[in-house]
Amino acid sequence: MQERVMLLDSASLYFRAFYGVPDTVRAPDGTPVNAVRGFLDIITRLVTTYRPTHLVACWDDDWRPQWRVDLIPTYKTHRVAEVTAVGPDIEVVPDPLEVQVPIIRRTLETLGIPIVGAAEHEADDVIGTLATRATLPVDIITGDRDLFQLVDDASDVRVIYTARGMSNLEIVTDATVVAKYGVLPTQYADFATLRGDSSDGLPGVAGIGEKTAATLLTAHGDLAGIIAAAEAGVGMSAGIQSKILAGLPYLAVAPTVVEVVKGLDLPGTESRLRALDDARRADAASLAEQWALGTAMTRIVDALDAAGAR
């Protein structure tokens, strides 16, 4: 069996679980556990379907790093619940989900699934670093298309895209990105920079949409080539040239915000999937009883046992 590492965009998945399972699912003390149970079921399905040998839960230690905000102040502004003087700003998270995040972390730790984050960086940056330095094929599990920039057939890095739901997962390869957007994965960060993304508070270059961005990248290769052509007044219409030139202040900083970091100094992590030993099995049973995780815990333990036996 081919070994393969799976990298979870954890917040993307537990938000999906929260909205996919009714919040009437609660523990005996009344705490909602719909996101916990849904998240466990998502992992079970992924491990069973794609059969990874290694698994890492990548974490947003800082969901809105100040260094990105310093470059583009609108970055994720619409998702800020409270600005803090020290440490990450507080993200808008529904109260019934917020109380479940520590339970999710505790459950992952009990199951032996490593959680990896990095100060002042997002899970995307952790994923970028782990995917780039991996010596095994990589599956990135996310609903965030920004991570399409990491897709690389030559290195066997693909995205399992969850945006259309867990019953309609899409495997994203080089060909998928080209078919969807008309650019290569290596051009995707530049494409996203030009187009912008309202969900992340990235304005893009005014008047440049997806089709124009793809056309420019096809003609000029990358942002540097597009800017050089605009400054020389060649290879594009006067209207497009004026839009690129007007966007130069934005284009000077946006690529650093959009491109995921690939060189974080992360600790070594034992990520191989293993059957639970007796101590972990007892802890998992205790957690399942405390939080009414029921068959969701049973299923993931069985999936990890099967993975460890492969």
C-alpha positions as a printed NumPy array, in Angstrom:
array([[  0.   ,   0.   ,   0.   ],
       [  1.283,   3.464,  -0.918],
       [  1.931,   5.694,   2.065],
       [  0.167,   9.054,   1.985],
       [ -0.126,  12.009,   4.381],
       [ -3.419,  13.835,   4.917],
       [ -3.398,  17.466,   6.106],
       [ -6.63 ,  18.779,   7.593],
       [ -7.612,  22.443,   7.377],
       [ -9.191,  21.958,  10.783],
       [-11.228,  25.152,  11.155],
       [-12.652,  24.757,   7.656],
       [-13.843,  21.285,   8.628],
       [-15.248,  22.017,  12.073],
       [-17.174,  25.025,  10.752],
       [-18.613,  22.723,   8.085],
       [-19.468,  20.147,  10.736],
       [-21.148,  22.778,  12.916],
       [-23.442,  23.917,  10.14 ],
       [-24.043,  20.386,   8.869],
       [-25.244,  18.791,  12.116],
       [-28.172,  20.262,  14.109],
       [-27.092,  22.084,  17.279],
       [-29.795,  20.188,  19.145],
       [-27.135,  17.455,  19.448],
       [-25.949,  18.02 ,  23.003],
       [-24.02 ,  16.447,  25.872],
       [-25.781,  15.472,  29.118],
       [-24.879,  18.86 ,  30.645],
       [-26.511,  20.685,  27.715],
       [-23.289,  21.648,  25.892],
       [-23.766,  21.476,  22.116],
       [-21.547,  18.821,  20.54 ],
       [-22.795,  18.856,  16.952],
       [-19.475,  20.18 ,  15.62 ],
       [-17.49 ,  17.62 ,  17.616],
       [-19.539,  14.706,  16.359],
       [-19.651,  16.034,  12.812],
       [-15.898,  16.655,  12.781],
       [-15.187,  13.115,  13.966],
       [-17.489,  11.71 ,  11.278],
       [-15.718,  13.813,   8.635],
       [-12.329,  12.423,   9.671],
       [-13.727,   8.894,   9.71 ],
       [-15.033,   9.29 ,   6.177],
       [-11.779,  10.782,   4.908],
       [ -9.582,   8.135,   6.503],
       [-11.829,   5.335,   5.233],
       [-12.176,   6.709,   1.703],
       [ -8.668,   8.005,   0.964],
       [ -6.702,   5.633,   3.206],
       [ -3.913,   7.923,   4.437],
       [ -1.108,   6.418,   6.474],
       [ -0.34 ,   9.751,   8.182],
       [ -2.706,  12.455,   9.425],
       [ -2.161,  15.983,  10.801],
       [ -4.791,  18.427,  12.082],
       [ -3.426,  21.814,  10.987],
       [ -4.523,  24.678,  13.22 ],
       [ -5.062,  28.434,  13.069],
       [ -2.888,  29.62 ,  15.936],
       [ -3.555,  33.065,  14.475],
       [ -6.445,  33.24 ,  12.021],
       [ -5.622,  36.869,  11.016],
       [ -1.874,  37.487,  11.406],
       [ -0.958,  41.1  ,  12.057],
       [  1.753,  41.055,   9.405],
       [ -0.894,  40.311,   6.775],
       [ -3.181,  43.023,   8.182],
       [ -0.293,  45.515,   8.142],
       [  0.026,  44.927,   4.396],
       [ -3.721,  44.904,   3.609],
       [ -5.786,  46.413,   6.462],
       [ -9.048,  45.019,   5.061],
       [ -7.772,  41.441,   5.368],
       [-10.605,  39.457,   7.012],
       [-11.913,  42.638,   8.658],
       [-15.536,  41.563,   8.25 ],
       [-14.831,  38.485,  10.402],
       [-13.425,  40.391,  13.391],
       [-15.588,  40.244,  16.519],
       [-13.153,  42.098,  18.766],
       [ -9.774,  43.753,  18.242],
       [ -7.246,  42.851,  20.926],
       [ -4.174,  44.8  ,  21.987],
       [ -2.084,  41.682,  22.469],
       [ -2.407,  38.47 ,  20.498],
       [ -4.77 ,  37.527,  17.667],
       [ -8.007,  39.467,  17.191],
       [-11.122,  37.53 ,  18.148],
       [-12.931,  35.996,  15.201],
       [-16.694,  35.933,  14.79 ],
       [-17.546,  32.387,  15.842],
       [-21.044,  31.304,  16.852],
       [-21.162,  30.759,  20.625],
       [-22.387,  27.148,  20.275],
       [-19.308,  26.399,  18.146],
       [-16.807,  28.322,  20.263],
       [-17.488,  26.158,  23.319],
       [-16.819,  23.041,  21.241],
       [-13.367,  23.914,  19.924],
       [-11.562,  22.892,  23.166],
       [-13.512,  19.622,  23.129],
       [-12.425,  19.021,  19.531],
       [ -8.79 ,  19.61 ,  20.483],
       [ -9.058,  17.306,  23.493],
       [-10.645,  14.59 ,  21.372],
       [ -7.931,  14.802,  18.702],
       [ -5.24 ,  14.568,  21.381],
       [ -6.937,  11.527,  22.9  ],
       [ -7.101,   9.826,  19.512],
       [ -3.406,  10.473,  18.91 ],
       [ -3.994,  12.796,  15.956],
       [ -1.349,  15.542,  16.152],
       [ -2.421,  19.191,  16.134],
       [  0.106,  21.498,  14.474],
       [ -0.072,  25.292,  14.502],
       [  2.423,  28.141,  14.381],
       [  2.437,  31.468,  16.2  ],
       [  1.419,  34.423,  14.008],
       [  0.409,  32.098,  11.177],
       [ -2.693,  30.463,   9.814],
       [ -3.401,  26.803,   9.209],
       [ -2.866,  27.522,   5.495],
       [  0.77 ,  28.346,   6.257],
       [  1.212,  25.163,   8.286],
       [ -0.294,  23.19 ,   5.415],
       [  1.942,  24.972,   2.916],
       [  5.044,  24.131,   4.925],
       [  4.131,  20.499,   5.575],
       [  3.022,  19.881,   1.986],
       [  6.18 ,  21.43 ,   0.551],
       [  8.583,  19.479,   2.724],
       [  6.691,  16.168,   2.612],
       [  8.469,  13.148,   1.248],
       [  5.165,  11.315,   0.748],
       [  2.182,  12.07 ,  -1.483],
       [ -0.121,  14.644,   0.145],
       [ -3.876,  15.125,   0.381],
       [ -4.955,  18.581,   1.618],
       [ -8.503,  18.624,   2.984],
       [-10.082,  22.06 ,   2.764],
       [-12.964,  24.174,   1.545],
       [-10.576,  27.07 ,   0.889],
       [ -9.632,  27.469,  -2.763],
       [ -6.585,  29.559,  -1.782],
       [ -4.844,  26.251,  -1.173],
       [ -5.149,  25.354,  -4.847],
       [ -1.784,  27.131,  -5.168],
       [ -0.206,  24.081,  -3.492],
       [ -1.54 ,  21.533,  -5.997],
       [  1.379,  19.855,  -7.75 ],
       [  1.019,  16.707,  -9.818],
       [  4.786,  16.268, -10.048],
       [  5.092,  16.077,  -6.253],
       [  1.74 ,  14.236,  -5.876],
       [  0.112,  17.033,  -3.849],
       [ -3.618,  17.313,  -4.388],
       [ -6.548,  19.04 ,  -2.681],
       [ -9.667,  17.188,  -1.573],
       [-12.101,  20.097,  -1.888],
       [-15.046,  20.1  ,   0.496],
       [-16.911,  23.264,  -0.567],
       [-19.717,  21.311,  -2.251],
       [-20.25 ,  19.075,   0.767],
       [-18.862,  15.844,   2.133],
       [-21.073,  13.822,  -0.186],
       [-19.649,  15.634,  -3.208],
       [-15.909,  15.834,  -2.574],
       [-13.714,  16.916,  -5.468],
       [-10.126,  15.826,  -6.061],
       [ -8.253,  18.865,  -7.36 ],
       [ -5.193,  18.242,  -9.517],
       [ -3.248,  20.383, -11.993],
       [ -5.832,  19.632, -14.689],
       [ -8.705,  20.627, -12.397],
       [ -7.21 ,  24.052, -11.703],
       [ -6.528,  24.642, -15.402],
       [-10.069,  23.577, -16.336],
       [-11.701,  25.752, -13.652],
       [ -9.633,  28.904, -13.941],
       [ -7.455,  28.732, -17.033],
       [ -4.237,  28.991, -15.019],
       [ -1.705,  26.54 , -13.612],
       [ -1.556,  25.928,  -9.839],
       [  1.805,  27.74 ,  -9.843],
       [ -0.063,  30.808, -11.156],
       [ -3.016,  30.525,  -8.812],
       [ -1.712,  32.867,  -6.09 ],
       [ -1.093,  35.582,  -8.707],
       [ -4.524,  34.881, -10.185],
       [ -6.166,  35.235,  -6.747],
       [ -4.207,  38.43 ,  -6.113],
       [ -5.48 ,  40.015,  -9.327],
       [ -9.058,  38.799,  -8.92 ],
       [ -9.337,  39.501,  -5.208],
       [-11.514,  37.623,  -2.742],
       [-14.29 ,  39.338,  -0.809],
       [-14.456,  36.435,   1.651],
       [-10.93 ,  37.346,   2.793],
       [-11.256,  41.112,   2.403],
       [ -8.869,  41.192,  -0.568],
       [ -9.972,  43.887,  -3.019],
       [ -8.075,  42.696,  -6.081],
       [ -7.234,  45.029,  -8.929],
       [-10.297,  47.157,  -9.714],
       [-11.866,  46.07 , -12.991],
       [ -9.888,  42.823, -13.293],
       [-12.048,  39.723, -13.027],
       [-11.268,  36.037, -13.349],
       [-11.271,  35.888, -17.141],
       [ -9.041,  38.921, -17.566],
       [ -6.685,  37.705, -14.82 ],
       [ -6.366,  34.317, -16.538],
       [ -5.793,  35.938, -19.936],
       [ -3.076,  38.186, -18.544],
       [ -1.301,  35.3  , -16.822],
       [ -1.46 ,  33.179, -19.97 ],
       [  0.113,  36.005, -21.943],
       [  2.703,  37.199, -19.438],
       [  3.374,  34.257, -17.099],
       [  3.173,  35.892, -13.701],
       [  2.517,  39.165, -11.905],
       [  6.016,  40.453, -12.565],
       [  5.524,  39.856, -16.275],
       [  2.115,  41.547, -16.251],
       [  3.462,  44.606, -14.43 ],
       [  6.442,  44.848, -16.762],
       [  4.143,  44.676, -19.787],
       [  1.82 ,  47.319, -18.341],
       [  4.704,  49.654, -17.61 ],
       [  6.039,  49.158, -21.141],
       [  2.599,  49.607, -22.657],
       [  2.668,  46.324, -24.592],
       [  0.641,  43.122, -24.69 ],
       [ -2.646,  44.507, -23.345],
       [ -5.298,  47.087, -24.128],
       [ -4.932,  50.635, -22.882],
       [ -7.872,  50.078, -20.526],
       [ -6.32 ,  47.016, -18.911],
       [ -2.959,  48.773, -18.756],
       [ -4.462,  51.687, -16.831],
       [ -6.126,  49.31 , -14.368],
       [ -2.878,  47.449, -13.705],
       [ -0.925,  50.687, -13.265],
       [ -3.585,  52.069, -10.92 ],
       [ -3.352,  48.863,  -8.891],
       [  0.426,  48.918,  -8.452],
       [  0.345,  49.936,  -4.743],
       [ -1.926,  46.973,  -4.035],
       [  0.126,  44.626,  -6.203],
       [  3.263,  45.589,  -4.268],
       [  1.924,  44.036,  -1.057],
       [ -0.907,  41.638,  -1.901],
       [  1.195,  38.708,  -3.145],
       [  2.794,  38.367,   0.308],
       [ -0.675,  38.192,   1.859],
       [ -2.112,  35.72 ,  -0.64 ],
       [  0.818,  33.315,  -0.958],
       [  0.9  ,  30.696,   1.784],
       [  4.096,  30.459,   3.794],
       [  6.133,  27.37 ,   2.989],
       [  9.139,  27.744,   5.269],
       [  7.844,  27.692,   8.826],
       [ 10.072,  26.184,  11.492],
       [  7.702,  23.457,  12.666],
       [  8.524,  20.779,  15.219],
       [  8.874,  17.22 ,  14.102],
       [  5.566,  15.402,  14.499],
       [  4.724,  11.713,  14.656],
       [  1.725,  11.572,  12.352],
       [  1.464,   7.904,  11.426],
       [ -2.002,   6.527,  12.041],
       [ -2.027,   3.804,  14.663],
       [ -4.613,   1.719,  16.445],
       [ -5.371,   3.113,  19.89 ],
       [ -3.574,   1.497,  22.792],
       [ -5.534,   0.519,  25.892],
       [ -4.965,   3.842,  27.679],
       [ -6.132,   5.926,  24.724],
       [ -9.059,   3.593,  24.156],
       [-10.177,   4.071,  27.755],
       [ -9.784,   7.856,  27.477],
       [-11.764,   7.868,  24.25 ],
       [-14.563,   5.889,  25.895],
       [-14.585,   8.312,  28.81 ],
       [-14.785,  11.324,  26.499],
       [-17.533,   9.682,  24.479],
       [-19.583,   9.192,  27.629],
       [-18.925,  12.699,  28.986],
       [-19.831,  14.453,  25.736],
       [-22.37 ,  12.001,  24.294],
       [-20.234,  11.32 ,  21.242],
       [-21.686,   7.857,  20.893],
       [-21.238,   6.148,  17.543],
       [-19.138,   9.033,  16.176],
       [-16.371,   8.034,  18.578],
       [-16.882,   4.347,  17.903],
       [-16.597,   4.872,  14.159],
       [-13.412,   6.923,  14.294],
       [-11.737,   4.491,  16.695],
       [-12.621,   1.652,  14.324],
       [-11.261,   3.663,  11.363],
       [ -7.984,   4.35 ,  13.172],
       [ -7.705,   0.689,  14.14 ],
       [ -8.162,  -0.315,  10.501],
       [ -5.66 ,   2.296,   9.323],
       [ -3.101,   1.149,  11.867],
       [ -3.502,  -2.426,  10.73 ],
       [ -2.798,  -1.63 ,   7.076]])
